[in-house]
Amino acid sequence: MRDNKGLSPLHVAALMGHTATVRMLLQFSPASADIRNNQGQSFLHAAAMKGHSSIISYAVKNGMLELLGNAQDNEGNTPLHLAVVAGECKVVSKLLSSGIVEASIMNNAGHTPSDLVKNCKGFYSMVSLVVKLYVSEAQFQPQRQDLIEEWNAHDFMKWRDTTSKNLAIVSTLIATVAFSATFNVPGSYGDDGKANLAGDRMYNAFLILDTFSMVTSVVATILLISGTASRSNRSWLSFVIAMHFLWLSLNSMVIGFFAAITAVMSKKKGIRIAMSNLLYNGMYVLITMLTILLMPGSFRSIVKFLLGFRMKQQQHTKRHIKRQYPIIVFYTFNVVLFVVINILVEASLNACRNDSY
């Protein structure tokens, strides 16, 4: 039974994302998996365009991709084409990781899934899709390089300009707080004008971290202001470097706060352990969440993507990506750099925690 659009109950269940219903219908009638609607689309097309990854996972586990994974609708689109158009990164990952779906099939308009990434409106979705497709050795349609249009990043540029102004205020505040902290040191000053805790390891750690926080925040402020004023291609470089310096400044301030508290607090080991565990675990959760949000794919796929640009394979694909999405390599490199910085931050925090016991 189908409606006037050719949709079967299986299509409707897939469009709605009802995995249990899809499973029940396929168990009752396995042949219904090949039913097409008026557009020539199977239930897998419907699930892919709506981003229902659980249904895709079910199809992968039950070997349905061999029959439907590369099936094309009336316009020549496979489920992968539709998932890319919809910007459904999770569905794209599941389809590509199956090893069955072909990543370079052309539709009736001559477009491969890689060609359709340009229709993505979101920056993160665009980066994620390009990385996933490149790692899977997906190809673009043959095209003259001078006809390739650069991805429209106008909205992203506006976001960068607005964010730069806000971050400049934040970095200035951090520099002010870090500078004032040198005149309000833990343990105060003695009658001779020297710090009472001079020579204490945690006090010395506080001074180093506070100084580092102030210097990095000042550098970040200068980079943000100069980048906003220049309006050149290098303004992106200034913005990203400033972000790294600001992140280092914030982390230095947090670890410095812990060092200052430890220097003046009770010598009871239980309290020190409780405080250090609270700070360490809180920072670990924060860093992990930020890393997951920024990563356009697995760390392995990002490294593979970056290394691929230094090798001779897929020359046509690399040239196409550099011309159409020039910011992608820059972004993925800085994500890796962000991960490295966070590893160093965690190591510093762990060392400070061990010294406090």
C-alpha contacts under 8 A as a table, 3 or more apart, distances in Angstrom:
res1	aa1	res2	aa2	distance
1	M	8	S	6.09
1	M	9	P	7.58
2	R	5	K	7.58
2	R	6	G	5.16
2	R	7	L	5.13
2	R	8	S	4.54
2	R	9	P	7.28
3	D	6	G	5.22
3	D	7	L	5.49
3	D	8	S	6.89
4	N	7	L	7.43
5	K	37	N	6.44
5	K	38	N	5.70
6	G	36	R	7.12
6	G	37	N	4.05
6	G	38	N	4.90
7	L	10	L	7.76
7	L	11	H	5.51
7	L	12	V	6.56
7	L	36	R	7.57
7	L	37	N	5.13
7	L	38	N	7.64
8	S	11	H	5.12
8	S	12	V	6.44
8	S	35	I	7.44
8	S	37	N	7.38
9	P	12	V	5.13
9	P	13	A	6.15
10	L	13	A	5.14
10	L	14	A	6.15
10	L	21	T	7.98
10	L	22	V	6.02
10	L	25	L	6.64
10	L	26	L	7.97
10	L	32	S	7.44
10	L	33	A	7.66
10	L	43	F	6.26
11	H	14	A	5.11
11	H	15	L	6.11
11	H	37	N	8.00
11	H	42	S	7.10
11	H	43	F	4.70
11	H	46	A	6.44
12	V	15	L	5.06
12	V	16	M	6.15
13	A	16	M	5.13
13	A	17	G	6.08
13	A	18	H	5.24
13	A	19	T	7.40
13	A	21	T	6.28
13	A	22	V	5.92
14	A	17	G	5.01
14	A	18	H	6.18
14	A	19	T	7.15
14	A	22	V	6.52
14	A	43	F	5.86
14	A	44	L	7.41
14	A	46	A	5.96
14	A	47	A	5.02
14	A	52	H	7.61
14	A	55	I	7.12
15	L	18	H	7.91
15	L	43	F	7.82
15	L	46	A	5.39
15	L	47	A	5.58
15	L	50	K	6.33
15	L	52	H	7.94
17	G	47	A	6.94
17	G	50	K	7.95
17	G	52	H	5.54
17	G	54	S	7.94
17	G	55	I	7.13
18	H	21	T	5.42
18	H	22	V	6.33
18	H	55	I	7.99
19	T	22	V	5.03
19	T	23	R	6.12
19	T	54	S	6.63
19	T	55	I	5.51
19	T	58	Y	7.97
20	A	23	R	5.09
20	A	24	M	6.19
21	T	24	M	5.04
21	T	25	L	6.11
22	V	25	L	5.23
22	V	26	L	6.15
22	V	55	I	7.63
23	R	26	L	5.30
23	R	27	Q	6.12
23	R	58	Y	7.89
24	M	27	Q	5.16
24	M	28	F	6.18
25	L	28	F	5.12
25	L	29	S	6.00
25	L	30	P	7.65
25	L	32	S	7.94
26	L	29	S	4.99
26	L	30	P	4.61
26	L	31	A	7.59
26	L	32	S	6.71
26	L	33	A	6.71
27	Q	30	P	5.84
29	S	32	S	5.65
29	S	33	A	7.99
30	P	33	A	5.96
31	A	34	D	6.19
31	A	35	I	7.75
32	S	35	I	5.33
33	A	42	S	7.03
33	A	43	F	6.80
34	D	42	S	6.20
34	D	43	F	7.98
34	D	68	L	7.57
35	I	42	S	5.96
35	I	43	F	7.69
36	R	39	Q	7.38
36	R	40	G	4.93
36	R	41	Q	4.91
36	R	42	S	4.77
36	R	43	F	7.59
37	N	40	G	5.21
37	N	41	Q	5.43
37	N	42	S	6.79
38	N	41	Q	7.44
39	Q	73	D	6.19
39	Q	74	N	5.55
39	Q	75	E	7.87
40	G	72	Q	7.51
40	G	73	D	4.34
40	G	74	N	5.14
41	Q	44	L	7.72
41	Q	45	H	5.61
41	Q	46	A	7.11
41	Q	72	Q	7.37
41	Q	73	D	5.03
41	Q	74	N	7.64
42	S	45	H	5.32
42	S	46	A	6.67
42	S	68	L	7.52
43	F	46	A	4.98
43	F	47	A	6.24
44	L	47	A	5.11
44	L	48	A	6.05
44	L	55	I	7.89
44	L	56	I	7.00
44	L	59	A	7.94
44	L	68	L	7.04
44	L	69	G	7.72
44	L	79	P	6.41
45	H	48	A	5.15
45	H	49	M	6.22
45	H	78	T	7.00
45	H	79	P	4.57
45	H	82	L	6.96
46	A	49	M	5.49
46	A	50	K	6.41
46	A	79	P	7.94
47	A	50	K	5.32
47	A	51	G	6.08
47	A	52	H	5.18
47	A	53	S	7.41
47	A	55	I	6.55
47	A	56	I	6.96
48	A	51	G	5.14
48	A	52	H	6.28
48	A	53	S	7.31
48	A	56	I	7.22
48	A	79	P	5.62
48	A	80	L	7.19
48	A	82	L	6.34
48	A	83	A	5.02
48	A	88	E	7.69
48	A	91	V	6.31
49	M	79	P	7.26
49	M	82	L	5.05
49	M	83	A	4.94
49	M	85	V	7.71
49	M	86	A	5.83
49	M	88	E	7.58
50	K	83	A	7.68
50	K	86	A	7.33
50	K	88	E	7.85
51	G	83	A	6.88
51	G	86	A	7.64
51	G	88	E	5.38
51	G	90	K	7.53
51	G	91	V	6.01
52	H	55	I	5.79
52	H	56	I	6.83
52	H	91	V	7.12
53	S	56	I	4.92
53	S	57	S	6.09
53	S	90	K	6.48
53	S	91	V	5.07
53	S	94	K	7.38
54	S	57	S	5.00
54	S	58	Y	6.27
55	I	58	Y	5.01
55	I	59	A	6.27
56	I	59	A	5.07
56	I	60	V	6.20
56	I	91	V	6.95
56	I	94	K	7.08
56	I	95	L	7.42
57	S	60	V	5.04
57	S	61	K	6.17
57	S	94	K	6.86
58	Y	61	K	5.21
58	Y	62	N	6.23
59	A	62	N	5.26
59	A	63	G	6.24
59	A	64	M	5.07
59	A	65	L	6.40
60	V	63	G	5.38
60	V	64	M	6.11
60	V	65	L	5.95
60	V	95	L	7.97
60	V	98	S	6.73
61	K	64	M	7.81
63	G	66	E	6.29
64	M	67	L	5.58
64	M	68	L	6.12
64	M	69	G	7.23
65	L	68	L	4.86
65	L	69	G	4.00
65	L	70	N	7.38
65	L	100	I	6.70
65	L	101	V	7.25
66	E	69	G	5.87
66	E	70	N	7.64
66	E	100	I	6.57
67	L	70	N	7.46
67	L	71	A	7.26
68	L	71	A	4.94
69	G	78	T	7.26
69	G	79	P	6.74
69	G	95	L	7.71
69	G	100	I	7.02
69	G	101	V	5.46
70	N	78	T	5.60
70	N	79	P	7.19
70	N	101	V	5.79
70	N	102	E	6.57
71	A	77	N	7.90
71	A	78	T	5.54
71	A	79	P	7.49
72	Q	75	E	7.35
72	Q	76	G	4.71
72	Q	77	N	4.94
72	Q	78	T	4.58
72	Q	79	P	7.69
72	Q	107	N	7.76
73	D	76	G	5.05
73	D	77	N	5.40
73	D	78	T	6.63
74	N	77	N	7.47
75	E	107	N	6.34
75	E	108	N	5.50
75	E	109	A	7.79
76	G	106	M	7.18
76	G	107	N	4.00
76	G	108	N	4.97
76	G	109	A	7.96
77	N	80	L	7.70
77	N	81	H	5.45
77	N	82	L	6.67
77	N	106	M	7.71
77	N	107	N	5.17
77	N	108	N	7.67
78	T	81	H	5.19
78	T	82	L	6.63
78	T	105	I	7.92
78	T	107	N	7.79
79	P	82	L	5.21
79	P	83	A	6.15
80	L	83	A	5.07
80	L	84	V	6.18
80	L	92	V	6.29
80	L	95	L	6.92
80	L	101	V	7.86
80	L	103	A	7.51
80	L	113	P	6.61
81	H	84	V	5.30
81	H	85	V	6.29
81	H	112	T	7.23
81	H	113	P	4.84
81	H	116	L	7.37
82	L	85	V	5.09
82	L	86	A	6.18
83	A	86	A	5.12
83	A	87	G	6.12
83	A	88	E	5.27
83	A	89	C	7.51
83	A	91	V	6.44
83	A	92	V	6.10
84	V	87	G	4.93
84	V	88	E	6.16
84	V	89	C	7.32
84	V	92	V	6.79
84	V	113	P	6.32
84	V	116	L	6.62
84	V	117	V	6.24
84	V	129	L	7.25
85	V	88	E	7.85
85	V	116	L	6.07
85	V	117	V	6.70
85	V	119	N	6.65
85	V	120	C	6.90
86	A	120	C	7.71
87	G	117	V	7.88
87	G	120	C	6.23
87	G	125	S	5.98
87	G	126	M	7.64
87	G	129	L	7.68
88	E	91	V	5.55
88	E	92	V	6.35
88	E	125	S	7.79
89	C	92	V	5.03
89	C	93	S	6.17
89	C	125	S	6.71
89	C	128	S	6.78
89	C	129	L	6.22
90	K	93	S	5.10
90	K	94	K	6.38
91	V	94	K	5.19
91	V	95	L	6.19
92	V	95	L	5.20
92	V	96	L	6.08
92	V	129	L	7.66
92	V	132	K	7.88
93	S	96	L	5.27
93	S	97	S	5.89
93	S	132	K	6.90
94	K	97	S	5.21
94	K	98	S	6.31
95	L	98	S	5.50
95	L	99	G	7.75
95	L	100	I	7.84
95	L	101	V	6.18
96	L	99	G	6.05
96	L	100	I	7.47
96	L	101	V	6.01
96	L	102	E	7.81
96	L	103	A	7.24
96	L	133	L	7.96
96	L	136	S	6.86
98	S	101	V	6.79
99	G	102	E	7.97
102	E	105	I	6.34
103	A	112	T	7.55
103	A	113	P	6.76
103	A	133	L	7.21
103	A	136	S	7.18
103	A	137	E	7.43
103	A	138	A	4.93
103	A	139	Q	7.36
104	S	112	T	5.30
104	S	113	P	6.59
104	S	114	S	7.58
104	S	138	A	5.19
104	S	139	Q	5.33
104	S	140	F	7.24
105	I	111	H	7.93
105	I	112	T	5.48
105	I	113	P	7.42
106	M	109	A	7.48
106	M	110	G	5.06
106	M	111	H	4.96
106	M	112	T	4.49
106	M	113	P	7.64
106	M	141	Q	7.69
107	N	110	G	5.25
107	N	111	H	5.45
107	N	112	T	6.54
108	N	111	H	7.44
110	G	141	Q	6.88
111	H	114	S	7.77
111	H	115	D	5.57
111	H	116	L	6.85
111	H	140	F	7.58
111	H	141	Q	6.17
112	T	115	D	5.29
112	T	116	L	6.84
112	T	139	Q	7.13
112	T	140	F	6.02
112	T	141	Q	6.27
113	P	116	L	5.29
113	P	117	V	6.92
113	P	138	A	7.91
113	P	140	F	7.85
114	S	117	V	5.56
114	S	130	V	7.06
114	S	133	L	6.67
114	S	138	A	6.70
114	S	139	Q	6.52
114	S	140	F	5.59
115	D	118	K	6.51
115	D	140	F	5.68
115	D	141	Q	6.96
116	L	119	N	5.78
116	L	120	C	7.87
117	V	120	C	5.61
117	V	126	M	6.24
117	V	129	L	6.87
117	V	130	V	7.14
118	K	126	M	7.41
118	K	151	W	6.09
120	C	123	F	7.64
120	C	125	S	6.83
120	C	126	M	5.81
121	K	125	S	7.88
121	K	126	M	7.57
122	G	125	S	5.38
122	G	126	M	6.22
123	F	126	M	5.13
123	F	127	V	6.28
123	F	153	A	7.72
123	F	156	F	7.20
124	Y	127	V	5.24
124	Y	128	S	6.06
124	Y	296	P	6.72
125	S	128	S	5.12
125	S	129	L	6.02
125	S	296	P	7.74
126	M	129	L	5.32
126	M	130	V	6.20
127	V	130	V	5.28
127	V	131	V	6.17
127	V	296	P	6.27
127	V	328	I	6.13
128	S	131	V	5.29
128	S	132	K	6.17
128	S	296	P	4.29
128	S	297	G	6.08
129	L	132	K	5.18
129	L	133	L	6.02
129	L	296	P	8.00
130	V	133	L	5.28
130	V	134	Y	5.94
131	V	134	Y	5.23
131	V	135	V	6.13
131	V	296	P	7.34
131	V	297	G	7.31
131	V	301	S	7.37
131	V	302	I	6.94
131	V	305	F	6.35
132	K	135	V	5.35
132	K	136	S	6.32
132	K	297	G	7.08
132	K	301	S	7.32
133	L	136	S	5.05
133	L	137	E	6.36
133	L	138	A	5.23
134	Y	137	E	4.99
134	Y	138	A	5.54
134	Y	139	Q	7.71
134	Y	305	F	7.01
134	Y	317	T	7.74
135	V	138	A	7.57
135	V	301	S	6.59
135	V	304	K	6.88
135	V	305	F	6.02
137	E	314	Q	7.57
139	Q	317	T	6.14
140	F	317	T	6.47
140	F	320	H	7.73
143	Q	147	L	7.18
143	Q	148	I	7.57
144	R	147	L	5.55
144	R	148	I	7.10
145	Q	148	I	5.51
145	Q	319	R	7.94
145	Q	320	H	7.01
145	Q	323	R	7.75
148	I	320	H	7.43
148	I	323	R	6.96
148	I	324	Q	6.29
149	E	323	R	7.64
149	E	324	Q	5.82
150	E	323	R	6.36
150	E	324	Q	4.07
150	E	325	Y	6.23
150	E	326	P	7.83
151	W	324	Q	5.56
151	W	325	Y	5.88
153	A	156	F	5.11
153	A	157	M	6.18
154	H	157	M	5.14
154	H	158	K	6.47
155	D	158	K	5.13
155	D	159	W	6.29
156	F	159	W	4.97
156	F	160	R	6.21
157	M	160	R	5.02
157	M	161	D	6.32
158	K	161	D	5.21
158	K	162	T	6.26
159	W	162	T	5.24
159	W	163	T	5.92
160	R	163	T	5.06
160	R	164	S	5.94
160	R	239	F	7.91
161	D	164	S	5.17
161	D	165	K	6.58
161	D	228	T	6.55
162	T	165	K	5.44
162	T	166	N	6.55
163	T	166	N	5.13
163	T	167	L	5.98
164	S	167	L	5.16
164	S	168	A	6.06
164	S	224	L	5.75
164	S	225	I	7.67
164	S	228	T	6.94
164	S	239	F	7.02
165	K	168	A	5.22
165	K	169	I	6.70
165	K	224	L	7.43
165	K	225	I	7.70
165	K	228	T	7.84
166	N	169	I	5.33
166	N	170	V	6.51
167	L	170	V	4.87
167	L	171	S	6.03
167	L	221	T	7.88
167	L	224	L	7.60
168	A	171	S	5.19
168	A	172	T	6.13
168	A	220	A	7.48
168	A	221	T	5.15
168	A	224	L	6.00
168	A	225	I	6.93
169	I	172	T	5.16
169	I	173	L	6.31
169	I	221	T	7.96
170	V	173	L	5.18
170	V	174	I	6.30
171	S	174	I	5.05
171	S	175	A	6.20
171	S	217	S	5.06
171	S	218	V	6.93
171	S	220	A	6.57
171	S	221	T	5.71
171	S	246	L	6.51
172	T	175	A	5.12
172	T	176	T	6.22
172	T	217	S	6.86
172	T	218	V	6.96
172	T	221	T	6.39
173	L	176	T	5.02
173	L	177	V	6.18
174	I	177	V	5.15
174	I	178	A	6.01
174	I	213	S	7.69
174	I	214	M	6.97
174	I	217	S	6.39
174	I	249	S	7.73
174	I	250	L	7.66
175	A	178	A	5.12
175	A	179	F	6.01
175	A	213	S	7.24
175	A	214	M	4.69
175	A	215	V	7.52
175	A	217	S	5.50
175	A	218	V	6.14
176	T	179	F	5.18
176	T	180	S	6.17
176	T	214	M	7.75
177	V	180	S	5.21
177	V	181	A	6.13
178	A	181	A	5.17
178	A	182	T	7.06
178	A	210	D	5.71
178	A	211	T	7.16
178	A	213	S	6.54
178	A	214	M	5.27
178	A	253	M	7.54
179	F	182	T	5.75
179	F	183	F	7.73
179	F	210	D	7.89
179	F	211	T	7.86
179	F	214	M	6.43
180	S	183	F	5.56
180	S	184	N	6.74
181	A	184	N	5.00
181	A	185	V	6.02
181	A	210	D	7.53
182	T	185	V	5.62
182	T	207	L	7.58
182	T	210	D	7.74
184	N	188	S	6.53
185	V	188	S	5.47
185	V	189	Y	7.76
185	V	195	A	7.46
186	P	197	L	7.44
186	P	203	Y	7.33
186	P	260	A	5.83
186	P	261	I	7.58
186	P	263	A	7.12
186	P	264	V	6.45
187	G	195	A	7.12
187	G	196	N	5.87
187	G	197	L	6.09
187	G	264	V	6.24
188	S	195	A	6.01
188	S	196	N	6.26
188	S	197	L	8.00
189	Y	192	D	7.76
189	Y	193	G	5.65
189	Y	194	K	5.34
189	Y	195	A	4.28
189	Y	196	N	5.37
190	G	193	G	5.39
190	G	194	K	5.58
190	G	195	A	6.03
190	G	196	N	5.57
191	D	194	K	7.48
194	K	198	A	7.48
195	A	198	A	5.30
197	L	200	D	5.57
197	L	203	Y	6.39
197	L	263	A	7.78
198	A	203	Y	6.86
198	A	204	N	7.32
199	G	203	Y	7.25
199	G	204	N	6.74
200	D	203	Y	5.17
200	D	204	N	6.19
200	D	263	A	7.35
201	R	204	N	5.15
201	R	205	A	6.19
202	M	205	A	4.89
202	M	206	F	6.16
202	M	259	A	5.22
202	M	260	A	6.76
202	M	262	T	6.78
202	M	263	A	5.31
202	M	352	C	7.93
202	M	355	D	7.64
202	M	356	S	7.23
203	Y	206	F	5.01
203	Y	207	L	6.42
203	Y	259	A	6.66
203	Y	260	A	6.17
203	Y	263	A	5.72
204	N	207	L	5.14
204	N	208	I	6.35
205	A	208	I	5.21
205	A	209	L	6.10
205	A	256	G	7.07
205	A	259	A	6.42
206	F	209	L	5.19
206	F	210	D	5.89
206	F	255	I	7.98
206	F	256	G	4.71
206	F	257	F	7.21
206	F	259	A	5.32
206	F	260	A	5.66
207	L	210	D	5.18
207	L	211	T	6.08
207	L	256	G	7.69
208	I	211	T	5.25
208	I	212	F	6.12
209	L	212	F	5.01
209	L	213	S	6.01
209	L	252	S	5.35
209	L	253	M	6.71
209	L	255	I	7.26
209	L	256	G	5.23
210	D	213	S	5.03
210	D	214	M	6.26
210	D	252	S	6.82
210	D	253	M	6.22
210	D	256	G	6.03
211	T	214	M	5.20
211	T	215	V	6.21
212	F	215	V	5.21
212	F	216	T	6.09
212	F	249	S	7.00
212	F	252	S	6.87
213	S	216	T	5.40
213	S	217	S	6.09
213	S	248	L	7.21
213	S	249	S	4.22
213	S	250	L	6.92
213	S	252	S	5.36
213	S	253	M	5.86
214	M	217	S	5.26
214	M	218	V	6.19
214	M	249	S	6.99
215	V	218	V	5.22
215	V	219	V	6.27
215	V	249	S	7.99
216	T	219	V	5.06
216	T	220	A	6.08
216	T	245	F	5.30
216	T	246	L	6.51
216	T	248	L	7.01
216	T	249	S	5.48
217	S	220	A	4.95
217	S	221	T	6.14
217	S	245	F	6.57
217	S	246	L	5.59
217	S	249	S	5.65
218	V	221	T	5.08
218	V	222	I	6.32
219	V	222	I	5.21
219	V	223	L	6.22
219	V	242	A	7.24
219	V	245	F	7.14
220	A	223	L	5.15
220	A	224	L	6.10
220	A	241	I	7.59
220	A	242	A	4.31
220	A	243	M	7.05
220	A	245	F	5.59
220	A	246	L	5.76
221	T	224	L	5.22
221	T	225	I	6.18
221	T	242	A	7.30
222	I	225	I	5.31
222	I	226	S	6.05
223	L	226	S	5.22
223	L	227	G	5.83
223	L	238	S	5.32
223	L	239	F	6.75
223	L	241	I	7.65
223	L	242	A	5.71
224	L	227	G	5.14
224	L	228	T	6.15
224	L	238	S	6.50
224	L	239	F	5.82
224	L	242	A	6.22
225	I	228	T	5.30
225	I	229	A	6.28
226	S	229	A	5.14
226	S	230	S	6.03
226	S	235	S	7.77
226	S	238	S	7.65
227	G	230	S	5.32
227	G	231	R	6.68
227	G	232	S	7.88
227	G	234	R	7.41
227	G	235	S	4.31
227	G	236	W	7.28
227	G	238	S	5.41
227	G	239	F	6.33
228	T	231	R	6.13
228	T	235	S	6.73
230	S	235	S	6.46
231	R	234	R	7.90
231	R	235	S	6.00
232	S	235	S	5.44
233	N	236	W	6.27
233	N	237	L	7.84
234	R	237	L	5.09
234	R	238	S	6.43
235	S	238	S	5.01
235	S	239	F	6.10
236	W	239	F	5.06
236	W	240	V	6.25
237	L	240	V	5.37
237	L	241	I	6.13
238	S	241	I	5.32
238	S	242	A	5.97
239	F	242	A	5.14
239	F	243	M	6.28
240	V	243	M	5.00
240	V	244	H	6.49
240	V	334	N	7.80
241	I	244	H	5.17
241	I	245	F	6.32
242	A	245	F	5.06
242	A	246	L	5.99
243	M	246	L	5.09
243	M	247	W	6.10
244	H	247	W	5.13
244	H	248	L	6.24
244	H	338	F	7.23
245	F	248	L	5.06
245	F	249	S	6.10
246	L	249	S	4.92
246	L	250	L	6.21
247	W	250	L	5.21
247	W	251	N	6.26
248	L	251	N	5.20
248	L	252	S	6.02
248	L	341	I	7.90
248	L	345	V	7.98
249	S	252	S	5.10
249	S	253	M	6.19
250	L	253	M	5.13
250	L	254	V	6.36
251	N	254	V	5.10
251	N	255	I	6.19
251	N	345	V	7.10
252	S	255	I	5.21
252	S	256	G	5.79
253	M	256	G	4.94
253	M	257	F	6.04
254	V	257	F	5.10
254	V	258	F	6.47
255	I	258	F	5.06
255	I	259	A	6.27
255	I	349	L	6.33
255	I	352	C	7.76
256	G	259	A	4.96
256	G	260	A	6.13
257	F	260	A	5.11
257	F	261	I	6.20
258	F	261	I	5.22
258	F	262	T	6.08
258	F	276	S	7.69
258	F	279	L	7.80
259	A	262	T	5.12
259	A	263	A	6.14
259	A	352	C	7.19
259	A	356	S	7.91
260	A	263	A	5.16
260	A	264	V	6.73
261	I	264	V	5.59
261	I	265	M	5.88
262	T	265	M	5.27
262	T	266	S	7.95
262	T	272	R	7.06
262	T	356	S	6.51
266	S	271	I	7.59
266	S	272	R	7.98
267	K	272	R	7.60
268	K	271	I	5.81
268	K	272	R	6.69
269	K	272	R	5.14
269	K	273	I	6.11
269	K	357	Y	6.29
270	G	273	I	5.21
270	G	274	A	6.20
271	I	274	A	5.13
271	I	275	M	6.17
272	R	275	M	5.24
272	R	276	S	6.04
272	R	356	S	6.86
272	R	357	Y	6.58
273	I	276	S	5.19
273	I	277	N	5.98
273	I	357	Y	6.97
274	A	277	N	5.30
274	A	278	L	6.13
275	M	278	L	5.13
275	M	279	L	6.25
276	S	279	L	5.23
276	S	280	Y	5.89
276	S	353	R	5.73
277	N	280	Y	5.08
277	N	281	N	5.81
278	L	281	N	5.49
278	L	282	G	5.96
279	L	282	G	5.14
279	L	283	M	6.07
280	Y	283	M	5.28
280	Y	284	Y	6.06
280	Y	346	E	7.94
280	Y	349	L	6.84
280	Y	350	N	7.28
280	Y	353	R	7.92
281	N	284	Y	4.94
281	N	285	V	6.16
282	G	285	V	5.28
282	G	286	L	6.25
283	M	286	L	5.04
283	M	287	I	6.01
284	Y	287	I	5.26
284	Y	288	T	6.02
284	Y	346	E	7.29
285	V	288	T	5.15
285	V	289	M	6.11
286	L	289	M	5.27
286	L	290	L	6.23
287	I	290	L	5.20
287	I	291	T	6.06
287	I	342	N	6.87
288	T	291	T	5.16
288	T	292	I	6.21
289	M	292	I	5.19
289	M	293	L	6.21
290	L	293	L	5.11
290	L	294	L	6.19
291	T	294	L	5.23
291	T	295	M	6.02
291	T	338	F	7.88
291	T	339	V	6.89
292	I	295	M	5.34
294	L	335	V	6.96
295	M	298	S	6.90
295	M	299	F	7.39
295	M	335	V	6.68
296	P	302	I	7.62
296	P	332	T	7.85
297	G	301	S	6.26
297	G	302	I	6.41
298	S	301	S	5.23
298	S	302	I	6.36
299	F	302	I	5.16
299	F	303	V	6.22
299	F	336	V	7.81
300	R	303	V	5.27
300	R	304	K	6.10
301	S	304	K	4.93
301	S	305	F	6.00
302	I	305	F	4.95
302	I	306	L	6.25
302	I	332	T	6.61
302	I	336	V	7.88
303	V	306	L	5.13
303	V	307	L	6.03
303	V	336	V	7.81
304	K	307	L	5.13
304	K	308	G	5.90
305	F	308	G	5.10
305	F	309	F	6.75
306	L	309	F	5.47
306	L	310	R	7.24
306	L	329	V	6.87
306	L	332	T	7.45
306	L	333	F	7.16
307	L	310	R	5.35
307	L	311	M	6.86
308	G	311	M	5.26
308	G	312	K	7.87
308	G	313	Q	7.32
309	F	312	K	7.78
309	F	318	K	6.67
312	K	315	Q	6.18
314	Q	317	T	5.28
314	Q	318	K	6.21
315	Q	318	K	5.17
315	Q	319	R	6.20
316	H	319	R	5.27
316	H	320	H	6.21
317	T	320	H	5.10
317	T	321	I	6.20
318	K	321	I	5.14
318	K	322	K	6.14
319	R	322	K	5.18
319	R	323	R	6.21
320	H	323	R	5.26
320	H	324	Q	6.00
320	H	325	Y	7.99
321	I	324	Q	5.23
321	I	325	Y	5.19
321	I	326	P	6.75
322	K	325	Y	5.52
322	K	326	P	4.61
322	K	327	I	7.90
322	K	328	I	7.93
322	K	329	V	7.98
323	R	326	P	5.76
325	Y	328	I	5.80
326	P	329	V	6.97
326	P	330	F	7.74
327	I	330	F	5.26
327	I	331	Y	6.08
328	I	331	Y	5.07
328	I	332	T	6.14
329	V	332	T	5.27
329	V	333	F	6.07
330	F	333	F	5.31
330	F	334	N	6.35
331	Y	334	N	5.21
331	Y	335	V	6.29
332	T	335	V	5.00
332	T	336	V	6.44
333	F	336	V	5.24
333	F	337	L	6.29
334	N	337	L	4.74
334	N	338	F	5.95
335	V	338	F	4.95
335	V	339	V	6.35
336	V	339	V	5.11
336	V	340	V	6.37
337	L	340	V	5.05
337	L	341	I	6.17
338	F	341	I	5.09
338	F	342	N	6.21
339	V	342	N	5.11
339	V	343	I	6.29
340	V	343	I	5.11
340	V	344	L	6.44
341	I	344	L	5.14
341	I	345	V	6.20
342	N	345	V	4.84
342	N	346	E	6.09
343	I	346	E	5.18
343	I	347	A	6.19
344	L	347	A	5.00
344	L	348	S	6.14
345	V	348	S	5.10
345	V	349	L	6.12
346	E	349	L	5.05
346	E	350	N	6.02
347	A	350	N	5.07
347	A	351	A	6.17
348	S	351	A	5.10
348	S	352	C	6.17
349	L	352	C	5.08
349	L	353	R	6.07
350	N	353	R	4.97
350	N	354	N	6.21
351	A	354	N	5.17
351	A	355	D	6.30
352	C	355	D	5.18
352	C	356	S	6.39
353	R	356	S	5.23
353	R	357	Y	7.03
354	N	357	Y	5.70
